[in-house]
């Protein structure tokens, strides 16, 4: 008889099922297919009737553990886990028995942040080669726990998850999972063969203070009052909020010049388009000359279709849009979607399709952050049922209907994720007792305008988590912001550069590591598609620092400078085999005491770079890759890019911004 069946029968013989009235219950982090952290005392917890004794039995060592539920019915038991392996069975019983099957012992990683961590392989993400990557994602020793978006004004005890628990990594389960987290796990697993559990808890567009506890924010003057307000506020006033939103939506439509008396006049085929601008899509409009636009804008495109298409149903695919859209074909609405992370595929009825010229119009509403029609070029098309298609990427007409600055502010959503503490409370606090190996983090875009503030906030958040998790001073690896937006013609100030600097400064915390991706971003897409390399670079850090591999894990890191007459000599760590990708060393600028930076000449010598400019006779400072979307070509022999940096400490543009 197989061991697990015998184990279950023996337990059943000594612990009869008497009643389910006081049944032992487990939180969502405990389910079939789970991963428990290896070589530790891993907590298992839940609820039962007050005073009742709960028993936990583990098949890997045939041990029995017991604990009594307290007056509130809560219990916690720590089970000793061996080195990685499995599958195993865990039995939890009191007046009922819960059997957890297909349990692995391995390393558990918490994965969090905003949209670039959340970005799935498929869905709105559609990463590079996503179809092939999904098809190849058969990794039964990688397990996935996907948190659902939830907010809370006070700490919650249970995590809301998809599928009621852990999934085995397959093409079906990985498609809507975090691409960065998956590629990180895959790279670690392929080198170590250690089972990996991924707890993915992230939310696009969110701020770091939302992921930080009330107690820690009380120590930070910029956030203390706001956190206090959240803690004491009613959890929700759904009816009141919906009534206010209805009025606000009416204000929006009144302000929208694209509508007249309820009719979408900017969607009409015969519209006078004089005064409309041209914008190339896909791409967010922040990188196309509208960096501060939160509001509504319209896009139009004239399409000439073959005569044979007339009178046939068509599929209109608009890839992804940030945040909401209404799509029109020849002046008639054919679809509408709410949410930046949704696919846009609409059916154009045959009766709307004419011979020759046809007109597509899209009303795009951006509620904050990035806005516009962005995403995969290959997912923008007009297609017939038999596969003939017209590419819709390229130039569209563009016109702003209104900015949110022109109307009263939107009512505060009581479930808005961008409020201090609410994501920590709902999506991190429920798992603080779960033993983990470490965390990976990709966030910062939403805090870039307050980069100086991030210098204090980000390390405070890391220390906050470490102080609360059972695993204590766990490893915390994060991704530095990628290059993004229009490339500046001359050296200038940059809030994104200042945010990258704050991230670099955070590596001074012990057991941290930073993956630099300044070379694989996209000027027109805040969600670059090469998530394979992001995950791999995070894994390089873990493989070196945790798993004993000797691989290089960082690009060149600035250590110090030496001024030599009209030159500055920069000294680097992780400098083995430094060279210029593409053959030309770019991205350096230099300044004298007047603080005016000029593009500089740069030359590599060993572990140093010598920087100079004919415009600066007495230099005092150098900056490298200091821009939203900089030129950056310095790499080492591992092909890893140097982190952006500056040698000066002059006041930045986000100093004092709150």
MARKELUM-900536 format. One line per field, with one value per residue (C-alpha): residue number from 0; residue in three letters; x, y, z. Coordinates in steps of 0.2 Angstrom, whole numbers, plus 5000, padded with zeros to 4 digits. Layout:
% residues N
n NUM  ...;
res ala  ...;
east X  ...;
north Y  ...;
up Z  ...;
% end
This chain:
% residues 658
n 0  1  2  3  4  5  6  7  8  9  10  11  12  13  14  15  16  17  18  19  20  21  22  23  24  25  26  27  28  29  30  31  32  33  34  35  36  37  38  39  40  41  42  43  44  45  46  47  48  49  50  51  52  53  54  55  56  57  58  59  60  61  62  63  64  65  66  67  68  69  70  71  72  73  74  75  76  77  78  79  80  81  82  83  84  85  86  87  88  89  90  91  92  93  94  95  96  97  98  99  100  101  102  103  104  105  106  107  108  109  110  111  112  113  114  115  116  117  118  119  120  121  122  123  124  125  126  127  128  129  130  131  132  133  134  135  136  137  138  139  140  141  142  143  144  145  146  147  148  149  150  151  152  153  154  155  156  157  158  159  160  161  162  163  164  165  166  167  168  169  170  171  172  173  174  175  176  177  178  179  180  181  182  183  184  185  186  187  188  189  190  191  192  193  194  195  196  197  198  199  200  201  202  203  204  205  206  207  208  209  210  211  212  213  214  215  216  217  218  219  220  221  222  223  224  225  226  227  228  229  230  231  232  233  234  235  236  237  238  239  240  241  242  243  244  245  246  247  248  249  250  251  252  253  254  255  256  257  258  259  260  261  262  263  264  265  266  267  268  269  270  271  272  273  274  275  276  277  278  279  280  281  282  283  284  285  286  287  288  289  290  291  292  293  294  295  296  297  298  299  300  301  302  303  304  305  306  307  308  309  310  311  312  313  314  315  316  317  318  319  320  321  322  323  324  325  326  327  328  329  330  331  332  333  334  335  336  337  338  339  340  341  342  343  344  345  346  347  348  349  350  351  352  353  354  355  356  357  358  359  360  361  362  363  364  365  366  367  368  369  370  371  372  373  374  375  376  377  378  379  380  381  382  383  384  385  386  387  388  389  390  391  392  393  394  395  396  397  398  399  400  401  402  403  404  405  406  407  408  409  410  411  412  413  414  415  416  417  418  419  420  421  422  423  424  425  426  427  428  429  430  431  432  433  434  435  436  437  438  439  440  441  442  443  444  445  446  447  448  449  450  451  452  453  454  455  456  457  458  459  460  461  462  463  464  465  466  467  468  469  470  471  472  473  474  475  476  477  478  479  480  481  482  483  484  485  486  487  488  489  490  491  492  493  494  495  496  497  498  499  500  501  502  503  504  505  506  507  508  509  510  511  512  513  514  515  516  517  518  519  520  521  522  523  524  525  526  527  528  529  530  531  532  533  534  535  536  537  538  539  540  541  542  543  544  545  546  547  548  549  550  551  552  553  554  555  556  557  558  559  560  561  562  563  564  565  566  567  568  569  570  571  572  573  574  575  576  577  578  579  580  581  582  583  584  585  586  587  588  589  590  591  592  593  594  595  596  597  598  599  600  601  602  603  604  605  606  607  608  609  610  611  612  613  614  615  616  617  618  619  620  621  622  623  624  625  626  627  628  629  630  631  632  633  634  635  636  637  638  639  640  641  642  643  644  645  646  647  648  649  650  651  652  653  654  655  656  657;
res unk  unk  unk  unk  unk  unk  unk  unk  unk  unk  unk  unk  unk  unk  unk  unk  unk  unk  unk  unk  unk  unk  unk  unk  unk  unk  unk  unk  unk  unk  unk  unk  unk  unk  unk  unk  unk  unk  unk  unk  unk  unk  unk  unk  unk  unk  unk  unk  unk  unk  unk  unk  unk  unk  unk  unk  unk  unk  unk  unk  unk  unk  unk  unk  unk  unk  unk  unk  unk  unk  unk  unk  unk  unk  unk  unk  unk  unk  unk  unk  unk  unk  unk  unk  unk  unk  unk  unk  unk  unk  unk  unk  unk  unk  unk  unk  unk  unk  unk  unk  unk  unk  unk  unk  unk  unk  unk  unk  unk  unk  unk  unk  unk  unk  unk  unk  unk  unk  unk  unk  unk  unk  unk  unk  unk  unk  unk  unk  unk  unk  unk  unk  unk  unk  unk  unk  unk  unk  unk  unk  unk  unk  unk  unk  unk  unk  unk  unk  unk  unk  unk  unk  unk  unk  unk  unk  unk  unk  unk  unk  unk  unk  unk  unk  unk  unk  unk  unk  unk  unk  unk  unk  unk  unk  unk  unk  unk  unk  unk  unk  unk  unk  unk  unk  unk  unk  unk  unk  unk  unk  unk  unk  unk  unk  unk  unk  unk  unk  unk  unk  unk  unk  unk  unk  unk  unk  unk  unk  unk  unk  unk  unk  unk  unk  unk  unk  unk  unk  unk  unk  unk  unk  unk  unk  unk  unk  unk  unk  unk  unk  unk  unk  unk  unk  unk  unk  unk  unk  unk  unk  unk  unk  unk  unk  unk  unk  unk  unk  unk  unk  unk  unk  unk  unk  unk  unk  unk  unk  unk  unk  unk  unk  unk  unk  unk  unk  unk  unk  unk  unk  unk  unk  unk  unk  unk  unk  unk  unk  unk  unk  unk  unk  unk  unk  unk  unk  unk  unk  unk  unk  unk  unk  unk  unk  unk  unk  unk  unk  unk  unk  unk  unk  unk  unk  unk  unk  unk  unk  unk  unk  unk  unk  unk  unk  unk  unk  unk  unk  unk  unk  unk  unk  unk  unk  unk  unk  unk  unk  unk  unk  unk  unk  unk  unk  unk  unk  unk  unk  unk  unk  unk  unk  unk  unk  unk  unk  unk  unk  unk  unk  unk  unk  unk  unk  unk  unk  unk  unk  unk  unk  unk  unk  unk  unk  unk  unk  unk  unk  unk  unk  unk  unk  unk  unk  unk  unk  unk  unk  unk  unk  unk  unk  unk  unk  unk  unk  unk  unk  unk  unk  unk  unk  unk  unk  unk  unk  unk  unk  unk  unk  unk  unk  unk  unk  unk  unk  unk  unk  unk  unk  unk  unk  unk  unk  unk  unk  unk  unk  unk  unk  unk  unk  unk  unk  unk  unk  unk  unk  unk  unk  unk  unk  unk  unk  unk  unk  unk  unk  unk  unk  unk  unk  unk  unk  unk  unk  unk  unk  unk  unk  unk  unk  unk  unk  unk  unk  unk  unk  unk  unk  unk  unk  unk  unk  unk  unk  unk  unk  unk  unk  unk  unk  unk  unk  unk  unk  unk  unk  unk  unk  unk  unk  unk  unk  unk  unk  unk  unk  unk  unk  unk  unk  unk  unk  unk  unk  unk  unk  unk  unk  unk  unk  unk  unk  unk  unk  unk  unk  unk  unk  unk  unk  unk  unk  unk  unk  unk  unk  unk  unk  unk  unk  unk  unk  unk  unk  unk  unk  unk  unk  unk  unk  unk  unk  unk  unk  unk  unk  unk  unk  unk  unk  unk  unk  unk  unk  unk  unk  unk  unk  unk  unk  unk  unk  unk  unk  unk  unk  unk  unk  unk  unk  unk  unk  unk  unk  unk  unk  unk  unk  unk  unk  unk  unk  unk  unk  unk  unk  unk  unk  unk  unk  unk  unk  unk  unk  unk  unk  unk  unk  unk  unk  unk  unk  unk  unk  unk  unk  unk  unk  unk  unk  unk  unk  unk  unk  unk  unk  unk  unk  unk  unk  unk  unk  unk  unk  unk  unk  unk  unk  unk  unk  unk  unk  unk  unk  unk  unk  unk  unk  unk  unk  unk  unk  unk  unk  unk  unk  unk  unk  unk  unk  unk  unk  unk  unk  unk  unk  unk  unk  unk  unk  unk  unk  unk  unk  unk  unk;
east 5000  5007  5014  5002  4987  4993  4997  4979  4971  4981  4977  4958  4958  4964  4955  4937  4927  4915  4908  4911  4903  4920  4930  4948  4951  4966  4970  4972  4991  4989  4982  4987  5002  5010  5028  5035  5052  5066  5077  5067  5053  5039  5023  5006  4991  4973  4957  4947  4936  4943  4953  4953  4969  4974  4986  4998  5006  5020  5024  5042  5047  5032  5031  5016  5014  5000  4994  4978  4967  4967  4951  4949  4951  4968  4982  4999  5011  5029  5034  5052  5056  5071  5081  5071  5061  5044  5030  5024  5007  5002  4987  4979  4965  4954  4936  4939  4954  4962  4974  4986  4993  5007  5017  5035  5049  5059  5062  5048  5049  5037  5035  5028  5027  5017  5013  5030  5030  5011  5013  5008  5015  4999  4984  4988  5006  5010  5029  5042  5039  5024  5016  5031  5036  5019  5019  5036  5031  5030  5038  5029  5042  5038  5022  5011  5000  4992  4985  4969  4968  4961  4963  4960  4961  4967  4978  4969  4972  4969  4975  4962  4969  4964  4959  4958  4976  4992  4994  5007  5016  5009  5005  4987  4992  5007  4999  4991  5005  5019  5032  5046  5042  5041  5057  5066  5060  5064  5082  5085  5077  5086  5103  5098  5084  5076  5057  5052  5036  5030  5018  5014  5006  5007  4996  4999  5001  5003  5014  5027  5018  5003  5014  5020  5013  5004  5017  5032  5023  5021  5040  5040  5033  5028  5016  5011  4995  4989  4991  4982  4968  4966  4967  4953  4942  4927  4931  4920  4905  4901  4884  4890  4905  4895  4883  4897  4905  4889  4889  4908  4905  4892  4905  4917  4905  4900  4918  4922  4922  4921  4902  4888  4871  4876  4882  4901  4904  4923  4919  4909  4917  4914  4923  4933  4950  4959  4968  4971  4989  4997  5003  5012  5005  5007  5015  5010  5007  5018  5033  5026  5025  5011  5020  5007  4991  4978  4961  4953  4959  4953  4962  4956  4962  4956  4957  4955  4948  4948  4931  4929  4928  4913  4898  4908  4911  4928  4939  4946  4961  4968  4981  4981  4975  4978  4966  4948  4942  4927  4929  4919  4919  4911  4904  4895  4901  4908  4916  4921  4933  4938  4955  4973  4976  4963  4964  4954  4946  4930  4918  4914  4897  4896  4883  4896  4909  4910  4919  4935  4937  4931  4935  4940  4939  4945  4941  4954  4953  4968  4965  4983  5001  5003  4990  4986  4986  5001  5007  5011  5012  5007  4991  4984  4975  4958  4956  4943  4937  4949  4964  4967  4972  4977  4990  4984  5000  5008  5001  4984  4976  4975  4966  4964  4946  4949  4961  4956  4963  4948  4935  4932  4943  4936  4928  4940  4937  4937  4945  4958  4975  4985  4983  4995  4995  4980  4990  5001  4986  4977  4990  5006  5001  4991  5007  5020  5020  5023  5042  5050  5068  5067  5057  5059  5052  5049  5041  5046  5037  5023  5035  5047  5040  5045  5062  5071  5057  5059  5077  5069  5053  5059  5072  5060  5047  5061  5065  5047  5043  5059  5053  5036  5040  5045  5059  5067  5082  5077  5085  5077  5081  5073  5073  5080  5069  5071  5075  5059  5051  5059  5078  5084  5095  5107  5111  5096  5088  5077  5065  5067  5086  5084  5072  5086  5098  5087  5086  5105  5107  5095  5108  5117  5105  5111  5105  5099  5103  5098  5095  5100  5089  5094  5098  5082  5068  5057  5055  5037  5031  5032  5030  5045  5042  5059  5054  5065  5080  5073  5070  5087  5096  5086  5091  5109  5109  5101  5112  5128  5122  5111  5115  5134  5136  5152  5143  5144  5127  5130  5135  5149  5146  5153  5165  5175  5182  5199  5201  5217  5218  5205  5199  5190  5195  5180  5184  5172  5168  5161  5172  5180  5181  5172  5168  5156  5141  5139  5158  5155  5156  5141  5131  5143  5142  5154  5152  5163  5158  5145  5135  5132  5134  5141  5141  5158  5171  5175  5188  5190  5206  5205  5193  5192  5184  5192  5180  5183  5176  5183  5169  5175  5193  5191  5179  5172  5158  5152  5135  5132  5115  5107  5091  5073  5079  5098  5111  5120  5133  5145  5145  5156  5162  5146  5136  5128  5125  5132  5120  5116  5125  5132  5147  5139  5127  5119  5101  5089  5072  5062  5070  5056  5042  5029;
north 5000  5017  5027  5042  5031  5021  5037  5044  5028  5027  5045  5042  5027  5037  5054  5051  5065  5070  5087  5101  5114  5119  5113  5118  5130  5136  5153  5153  5151  5133  5122  5107  5110  5123  5125  5126  5135  5122  5120  5130  5130  5134  5141  5133  5142  5144  5144  5131  5131  5140  5128  5114  5105  5105  5092  5093  5078  5079  5065  5069  5065  5056  5069  5075  5093  5100  5116  5123  5136  5152  5161  5168  5152  5156  5143  5142  5127  5127  5112  5108  5106  5097  5100  5102  5088  5080  5079  5076  5076  5087  5083  5095  5089  5093  5088  5087  5082  5093  5084  5095  5084  5087  5098  5102  5108  5122  5140  5153  5170  5185  5195  5212  5230  5239  5235  5229  5216  5212  5211  5194  5183  5184  5195  5214  5210  5200  5199  5195  5178  5176  5162  5151  5155  5150  5134  5129  5133  5115  5116  5105  5110  5129  5133  5149  5158  5173  5187  5196  5215  5220  5235  5236  5251  5238  5223  5207  5189  5180  5183  5183  5172  5165  5146  5145  5142  5136  5131  5120  5129  5124  5134  5136  5143  5154  5164  5177  5176  5188  5186  5193  5182  5167  5170  5173  5156  5147  5154  5149  5132  5127  5130  5123  5111  5117  5119  5137  5144  5161  5172  5185  5201  5216  5230  5241  5260  5259  5269  5262  5269  5259  5243  5249  5247  5260  5258  5262  5276  5284  5286  5295  5313  5314  5300  5299  5310  5302  5284  5290  5296  5279  5269  5279  5280  5269  5254  5259  5270  5262  5269  5287  5285  5278  5293  5305  5296  5297  5316  5317  5306  5318  5332  5323  5321  5339  5344  5332  5342  5326  5324  5336  5333  5315  5312  5307  5320  5317  5300  5305  5301  5319  5328  5343  5337  5354  5357  5339  5334  5318  5304  5288  5273  5262  5272  5282  5300  5305  5300  5309  5327  5326  5322  5330  5325  5316  5317  5312  5313  5306  5296  5295  5285  5283  5266  5261  5243  5231  5231  5212  5217  5228  5220  5208  5207  5213  5211  5228  5225  5240  5230  5239  5256  5266  5267  5266  5268  5269  5263  5269  5263  5275  5285  5270  5263  5245  5243  5250  5243  5249  5246  5247  5229  5223  5217  5227  5216  5222  5215  5228  5223  5220  5233  5247  5241  5251  5250  5261  5273  5269  5279  5272  5283  5279  5290  5287  5291  5292  5293  5295  5289  5283  5287  5282  5268  5257  5239  5226  5233  5216  5217  5233  5227  5226  5208  5198  5181  5173  5181  5196  5211  5229  5235  5249  5255  5271  5289  5293  5309  5315  5329  5332  5333  5340  5338  5333  5350  5358  5349  5347  5333  5315  5309  5298  5280  5271  5256  5266  5257  5272  5276  5273  5256  5248  5236  5231  5228  5217  5209  5208  5207  5190  5181  5188  5172  5162  5157  5164  5164  5182  5195  5202  5219  5230  5247  5265  5273  5279  5287  5295  5313  5311  5303  5311  5305  5287  5288  5286  5277  5263  5256  5260  5248  5234  5235  5236  5219  5211  5216  5208  5192  5176  5175  5191  5198  5190  5194  5208  5210  5224  5231  5248  5258  5255  5268  5277  5292  5303  5305  5322  5331  5338  5334  5339  5335  5320  5313  5296  5297  5303  5288  5276  5285  5282  5264  5263  5270  5257  5244  5250  5240  5222  5207  5218  5217  5228  5222  5236  5237  5254  5245  5235  5248  5256  5275  5273  5259  5260  5241  5234  5217  5209  5202  5186  5197  5206  5189  5182  5197  5196  5177  5181  5190  5176  5163  5172  5178  5163  5148  5149  5151  5161  5171  5189  5197  5216  5228  5241  5251  5268  5268  5284  5298  5306  5324  5325  5343  5343  5325  5315  5297  5286  5270  5255  5239  5224  5231  5215  5217  5233  5238  5248  5239  5244  5249  5267  5273  5285  5292  5302  5321  5332  5349  5362  5372  5381  5365  5365  5348  5345  5329  5321  5310  5294  5281  5264  5259  5244  5246  5265  5277  5293  5307  5324  5338  5353  5363  5360  5365  5362  5348  5343  5331  5317  5310  5294  5289  5303  5305  5298  5288  5290  5283  5270  5258  5254  5235  5222  5205  5198  5210  5218  5237  5250  5258  5276  5287  5304  5310  5326  5329  5345  5347  5338  5343  5332  5338  5343  5337  5328;
up 5000  4996  5011  5009  5009  5024  5033  5030  5035  5051  5056  5052  5064  5079  5075  5070  5061  5075  5069  5057  5068  5075  5060  5059  5045  5036  5027  5008  5008  5014  5000  4989  4978  4990  4994  5011  5015  5017  5032  5044  5057  5045  5053  5049  5057  5056  5067  5077  5092  5107  5118  5105  5101  5083  5076  5061  5054  5041  5030  5027  5045  5051  5065  5075  5081  5092  5098  5107  5099  5110  5116  5099  5090  5083  5083  5076  5075  5068  5058  5055  5036  5028  5013  4997  4990  4989  4985  5003  5012  5027  5038  5049  5061  5075  5073  5055  5044  5030  5019  5009  4995  4982  4994  4990  5001  4993  4992  4993  4986  4988  4972  4973  4966  4952  4934  4928  4941  4938  4919  4914  4900  4890  4894  4893  4895  4879  4883  4870  4862  4874  4865  4864  4882  4888  4878  4886  4904  4910  4927  4940  4953  4952  4961  4959  4972  4964  4975  4970  4971  4987  4999  5017  5030  5044  5043  5036  5041  5025  5007  4993  4979  4963  4962  4981  4982  4974  4956  4948  4934  4917  4901  4908  4925  4920  4906  4918  4931  4933  4919  4930  4944  4933  4923  4940  4946  4930  4930  4948  4946  4931  4940  4957  4954  4970  4970  4970  4977  4971  4981  4968  4976  4966  4959  4944  4946  4965  4976  4989  5004  5000  5003  5020  5037  5048  5061  5050  5041  5058  5059  5043  5044  5026  5028  5046  5045  5029  5037  5053  5042  5033  5050  5057  5041  5038  5028  5014  5009  4993  4990  4994  4983  4968  4969  4969  4955  4945  4946  4942  4926  4921  4923  4912  4898  4899  4898  4883  4867  4858  4863  4858  4866  4869  4852  4848  4835  4835  4829  4814  4797  4790  4804  4800  4806  4805  4822  4825  4829  4823  4836  4832  4841  4850  4864  4879  4876  4891  4880  4864  4870  4884  4900  4911  4903  4914  4906  4889  4872  4855  4842  4824  4809  4791  4784  4766  4765  4750  4741  4746  4764  4762  4771  4782  4800  4805  4821  4828  4839  4849  4859  4876  4882  4898  4906  4898  4880  4869  4851  4836  4818  4805  4820  4828  4845  4843  4860  4877  4890  4908  4914  4908  4909  4897  4879  4867  4853  4846  4833  4819  4812  4794  4791  4796  4784  4768  4752  4752  4766  4784  4800  4817  4832  4850  4865  4878  4896  4907  4926  4931  4927  4909  4896  4878  4866  4869  4869  4856  4838  4831  4841  4832  4817  4808  4802  4792  4798  4785  4792  4780  4790  4790  4802  4813  4821  4815  4814  4821  4822  4840  4850  4868  4874  4892  4906  4923  4929  4920  4931  4949  4957  4957  4973  4983  4980  4997  4989  4980  4981  4981  4999  5013  5021  5012  5001  5015  5026  5012  5002  5013  5031  5028  5024  5036  5046  5030  5030  5014  5007  5000  4990  4973  4969  4954  4958  4957  4942  4953  4965  4953  4955  4973  4971  4986  4997  4990  4998  5015  5010  5001  5013  5027  5018  5017  5035  5039  5030  5038  5055  5053  5043  5052  5040  5048  5038  5022  5005  4995  4977  4966  4949  4945  4933  4914  4901  4896  4887  4874  4874  4879  4866  4880  4898  4909  4926  4927  4941  4934  4936  4954  4957  4950  4962  4977  4972  4970  4988  4995  4990  5006  5016  5020  5010  4995  4977  4962  4944  4932  4916  4909  4892  4889  4891  4878  4874  4870  4882  4901  4901  4891  4884  4888  4905  4902  4905  4920  4928  4923  4931  4947  4947  4944  4961  4970  4962  4968  4985  4991  4980  4980  4961  4956  4942  4940  4945  4943  4930  4934  4949  4952  4967  4968  4957  4955  4947  4936  4929  4915  4917  4930  4932  4938  4948  4947  4956  4945  4932  4925  4906  4905  4887  4877  4870  4851  4851  4857  4875  4877  4891  4901  4905  4915  4924  4932  4948  4938  4938  4919  4911  4894  4884  4888  4879  4889  4888  4897  4905  4916  4930  4927  4914  4910  4906  4899  4888  4879  4886  4904  4909  4927  4930  4947  4943  4931  4928  4918  4910  4920  4910  4908  4893  4892  4881  4891  4884  4898  4902  4909  4903  4908  4897  4912  4911  4923  4935  4931  4944  4948  4957  4963  4977  4970  4974  4962  4955  4967  4983  4994  4983  4993;
% end
